[in-house]
Amino acid sequence: MSDRFYFRQLLSGRDFAVDDQIARQMVNFVYVIGDRETGEAVLVDPAYAVDDLLDTLEADGMRLSGVLATHYHPDHIGGSMMGFDLEGVAKLLDRIDVPIHVQAAEADYVCKVTGLTADSLSAHSSGDVVRVGAVDIQLIHTPGHTPGSQCFLVDGRLVAGDTLFLDGCGRMDLPGSDPEAMYESLTQKLAKVPDDAVLYPGHQYSVESSATMGTTRDNNIVFKPTSREQWLAAFAG
C-alpha cells in the first residue's frame, strides 16, 4: 500500500489560494488522500480556491471521488465568514458531482452554512469507513469543537481538523461547542490512535506542520490534566 498511497498536505495562502487574504490569514490545511493505482482521491476541507485544488489533482494524475469534511465552519467547507464568501464545497460541486462525507450530527449545519441540500451529503456514524480505491479511511466522530466534528485515520495518519492541534485543541466557546464532549473526544475516542501515528491538524498553528501522537500527548497542554475535573477547570472556562 505504501507504493499506492497518495497523501498531500497543502497550506492555504502558500500552496494554493495564494492571492486570497483570508486564506493567508486563516492558514488552513487541505489534505488530499488517494490511491495512485486507481487514480481516485478525496479532498479534506476544501474551502478556498477550489479550481487550484482540482488543478493540483489533475497535475498529479488523480481524479476527485469525494470530499471529507471535518466540520461545518466556513474556513473548512465554505460559506460566509467575516463578511467574506468562501466558495468551498458549493463551488466544487458546480464542477464535479461527488459525495460530501460528514458525520450525521453535522449534516444540518453543513446544509445551512453552504446552501447545499441533504442529497449532496453522505451522512456517517463514527467508525464508518470511506474507501478510496484500496485505501480505507476510518471516520472518528470527535464532538467538542462542533457537534459533528470528525477525524480521519488512514495509513498511520490522523487528519484531525480542529479537534486537535500540535499545541492545544479547537475552540470550545462557539455555538455548538461542548467542553465535556471535547474531553471525551481527546481522552477516550482518540485513545485508539497509537503513539506512532502522525497527527495532521486543520491549521498551521505551530512551527511544525505535523507530529506523532506520542509527541503530541507528551507536549500538548490539553493532555496535562489527570482527571475530568482538572481538565474542565482548565479548559471549560
C-alpha positions as CSV (number, residue, x, y, z in Angstrom):
1,M,0.0,0.0,0.0
2,S,2.9,2.4,0.6
3,D,3.5,2.5,-3.2
4,R,-0.1,3.1,-3.9
5,F,-0.9,5.5,-1.0
6,Y,-1.2,9.2,-2.1
7,F,-1.2,11.9,0.5
8,R,-0.6,15.6,0.4
9,Q,-0.8,18.4,2.9
10,L,-1.5,21.8,1.3
11,L,-1.4,25.1,3.2
12,S,-3.9,27.8,2.2
13,G,-2.3,31.0,1.1
14,R,1.0,29.3,0.3
15,D,0.3,26.1,-1.7
16,F,-3.0,27.3,-3.2
17,A,-5.2,30.4,-2.9
18,V,-2.0,32.5,-2.8
19,D,-3.8,35.7,-3.6
20,D,-6.6,35.2,-1.0
21,Q,-6.1,37.3,2.1
22,I,-8.5,35.2,4.2
23,A,-6.7,32.0,3.1
24,R,-3.4,33.5,4.1
25,Q,-4.8,34.7,7.4
26,M,-6.5,31.5,8.4
27,V,-3.7,29.2,7.5
28,N,-5.9,26.2,6.9
29,F,-4.6,22.9,5.7
30,V,-6.3,20.9,3.0
31,Y,-5.4,17.3,2.6
32,V,-5.5,15.0,-0.4
33,I,-5.8,11.3,0.2
34,G,-5.9,8.7,-2.6
35,D,-4.8,5.6,-4.4
36,R,-2.2,6.1,-7.0
37,E,-3.1,2.9,-8.8
38,T,-6.8,3.7,-9.4
39,G,-6.2,7.5,-9.5
40,E,-9.0,8.2,-7.1
41,A,-8.6,10.8,-4.4
42,V,-10.6,12.8,-1.8
43,L,-10.1,16.3,-0.6
44,V,-10.3,17.1,3.1
45,D,-11.9,20.6,3.9
46,P,-11.7,22.4,0.5
47,A,-12.8,25.9,1.5
48,Y,-10.7,28.1,-0.8
49,A,-9.6,28.2,-4.4
50,V,-11.4,25.0,-5.5
51,D,-10.0,25.4,-9.0
52,D,-6.5,25.4,-7.7
53,L,-7.1,22.2,-5.8
54,L,-8.7,20.4,-8.7
55,D,-5.8,21.5,-10.9
56,T,-3.3,20.1,-8.4
57,L,-5.1,16.7,-8.5
58,E,-5.1,16.7,-12.3
59,A,-1.4,17.6,-12.5
60,D,-0.7,14.6,-10.2
61,G,-2.8,12.3,-12.5
62,M,-5.6,11.9,-9.9
63,R,-9.3,12.5,-10.1
64,L,-11.7,13.5,-7.3
65,S,-14.1,10.9,-6.0
66,G,-15.3,12.7,-2.8
67,V,-14.9,15.3,-0.1
68,L,-14.3,14.7,3.6
69,A,-15.5,17.5,5.8
70,T,-14.0,17.6,9.3
71,H,-16.7,20.1,10.4
72,Y,-19.1,22.8,9.2
73,H,-17.2,26.0,9.8
74,P,-16.8,28.1,6.6
75,D,-13.0,28.1,6.7
76,H,-13.2,24.3,6.2
77,I,-16.1,23.9,3.8
78,G,-17.0,27.4,2.5
79,G,-19.8,29.8,3.4
80,S,-19.9,33.3,4.8
81,M,-17.2,34.4,7.3
82,M,-16.1,37.8,8.5
83,G,-18.0,39.4,5.7
84,F,-16.4,37.3,3.0
85,D,-17.9,34.5,1.0
86,L,-15.7,31.4,0.8
87,E,-16.6,29.2,-2.3
88,G,-15.9,25.8,-0.7
89,V,-17.9,22.7,-1.5
90,A,-20.7,24.5,-3.2
91,K,-18.4,25.8,-5.9
92,L,-16.7,22.4,-6.1
93,L,-20.0,20.6,-6.8
94,D,-20.6,23.0,-9.7
95,R,-17.5,21.5,-11.3
96,I,-17.8,17.8,-10.3
97,D,-20.6,15.8,-8.7
98,V,-19.0,13.9,-5.7
99,P,-20.4,13.0,-2.3
100,I,-19.6,15.2,0.7
101,H,-18.8,12.9,3.7
102,V,-20.0,14.3,7.0
103,Q,-21.0,13.0,10.4
104,A,-24.7,12.7,10.7
105,A,-24.7,15.2,13.6
106,E,-23.2,17.8,11.3
107,A,-25.4,17.4,8.2
108,D,-27.9,20.1,9.0
109,Y,-25.2,22.6,9.9
110,V,-23.3,21.9,6.7
111,C,-26.5,22.5,4.6
112,K,-27.2,25.7,6.4
113,V,-23.7,27.1,6.0
114,T,-23.1,26.1,2.4
115,G,-26.6,26.2,0.9
116,L,-26.3,22.5,-0.2
117,T,-29.2,20.1,0.2
118,A,-29.1,16.8,2.1
119,D,-28.9,14.8,-1.1
120,S,-25.4,16.2,-1.7
121,L,-24.2,14.8,1.6
122,S,-23.2,11.3,2.7
123,A,-24.0,11.2,6.4
124,H,-21.9,8.8,8.6
125,S,-21.6,7.4,12.0
126,S,-18.4,7.1,14.0
127,G,-16.3,4.1,12.9
128,D,-17.6,4.2,9.3
129,V,-15.0,3.6,6.6
130,V,-14.8,5.6,3.3
131,R,-12.9,3.6,0.7
132,V,-10.8,5.4,-1.9
133,G,-9.6,2.8,-4.3
134,A,-7.9,0.3,-2.0
135,V,-7.3,2.9,0.7
136,D,-9.6,2.7,3.8
137,I,-10.2,5.9,5.7
138,Q,-11.8,5.4,9.2
139,L,-14.1,8.2,10.3
140,I,-13.9,9.0,14.1
141,H,-16.7,11.2,15.5
142,T,-15.0,13.7,17.8
143,P,-17.5,16.3,19.1
144,G,-16.4,19.2,21.1
145,H,-15.4,21.9,18.7
146,T,-18.7,21.3,16.9
147,P,-21.3,18.6,17.4
148,G,-20.3,16.6,14.4
149,S,-16.5,17.2,14.2
150,Q,-14.7,14.2,12.8
151,C,-11.1,13.0,12.4
152,F,-9.8,10.6,9.7
153,L,-7.4,7.8,10.5
154,V,-5.6,6.4,7.4
155,D,-2.3,4.6,6.9
156,G,-0.8,5.7,10.2
157,R,-2.0,9.3,9.9
158,L,-4.7,11.2,11.9
159,V,-6.2,14.1,10.0
160,A,-7.8,15.9,12.9
161,G,-9.3,19.1,11.6
162,D,-9.9,21.5,14.5
163,T,-10.3,18.7,17.1
164,L,-6.6,18.5,18.0
165,F,-3.6,20.7,17.1
166,L,0.0,20.1,17.9
167,D,-0.5,22.7,20.6
168,G,-4.0,23.0,22.1
169,C,-7.3,21.9,20.7
170,G,-10.2,23.5,18.9
171,R,-12.1,26.4,20.5
172,M,-15.0,25.5,22.8
173,D,-16.6,28.9,23.1
174,L,-18.5,28.8,19.8
175,P,-22.1,27.8,19.1
176,G,-22.4,24.1,19.3
177,S,-19.1,23.7,21.2
178,D,-19.1,21.4,24.2
179,P,-16.0,21.2,26.6
180,E,-17.2,17.9,28.2
181,A,-17.6,16.3,24.7
182,M,-14.1,17.6,23.8
183,Y,-12.6,16.0,26.9
184,E,-14.2,12.7,25.9
185,S,-13.1,13.0,22.3
186,L,-9.5,13.7,23.2
187,T,-9.1,11.2,26.1
188,Q,-11.4,8.4,25.0
189,K,-12.2,8.5,21.3
190,L,-8.7,9.3,20.2
191,A,-7.2,6.9,22.7
192,K,-7.4,4.2,20.0
193,V,-4.9,6.2,17.9
194,P,-1.4,4.8,18.5
195,D,1.5,6.9,19.6
196,D,3.4,6.3,16.4
197,A,0.5,7.7,14.2
198,V,1.3,11.1,12.8
199,L,-1.1,14.0,13.6
200,Y,-2.0,16.3,10.8
201,P,-4.0,19.3,12.1
202,G,-6.5,21.6,10.4
203,H,-4.4,24.8,10.8
204,Q,-0.7,25.8,10.8
205,Y,-0.8,27.0,14.4
206,S,2.7,25.6,15.2
207,V,6.1,25.8,13.6
208,E,5.9,22.2,12.7
209,S,3.1,21.0,10.4
210,S,2.8,17.5,11.9
211,A,4.0,15.4,14.8
212,T,3.5,11.9,16.2
213,M,0.6,11.4,18.6
214,G,3.1,10.3,21.2
215,T,5.0,13.6,20.9
216,T,1.7,15.5,21.0
217,R,0.5,13.6,24.1
218,D,3.8,14.4,25.8
219,N,3.9,18.1,24.9
220,N,0.3,19.4,24.3
221,I,-1.2,21.1,27.3
222,V,-4.6,19.6,26.7
223,F,-3.1,16.2,27.8
224,K,-1.6,17.5,31.1
225,P,-4.7,17.3,33.4
226,T,-5.0,13.9,35.0
227,S,-8.8,13.9,35.6
228,R,-12.0,15.2,34.0
229,E,-12.4,17.7,36.8
230,Q,-8.9,19.1,36.3
231,W,-9.5,19.3,32.5
232,L,-12.8,21.1,32.7
233,A,-11.4,23.5,35.3
234,A,-8.5,24.3,33.0
235,F,-10.3,24.5,29.6
236,A,-14.0,24.9,30.1
237,G,-14.0,28.4,31.5
